[in-house]
Amino acid sequence: MAKQLLLTVASSFRLTGLGLLVTPQEGNTQSLSKFDLHTKLEVNLVFPDGHQEAATASIEEMSRQTGADDAPAYHDEHVLLLESDLIREVPVGTEIWWAGQAYDPYALLR
């Protein structure tokens, strides 16, 4: 399978004890929504300076407020949780690529 661009990073947040949560840029979320939640993927990060790092990531869901504070509306979006303590920061514009390797954590339960 050819490499597939999963997302271009819009923001990232360190979640203590879990890893680094990365959110996709607008209009760049469809490739994540085809996976079941918590599916693990082997990914390759291509940083804006060209440096590359391999990591394991899982598909997660995050709810965001989209409306005004006095009448908030929320939407859920798929995000990636990078499960690596070696990657300390993921700058905006970093591309995350997937080469086709996925692990369904619920496969044995089906």
Secondary structure, DSSP 4 states (H G I P E B T S, - for coil): ---EEEEEEEEEEEETTTEEEEEEPTT--HHHHTSPTT-EEEEEEE-TTS-EEEEEEEEEEEEEE-S-TTS--EEEEEEEEE--SS-----TT-EEEEEEEEE-TTGGG-
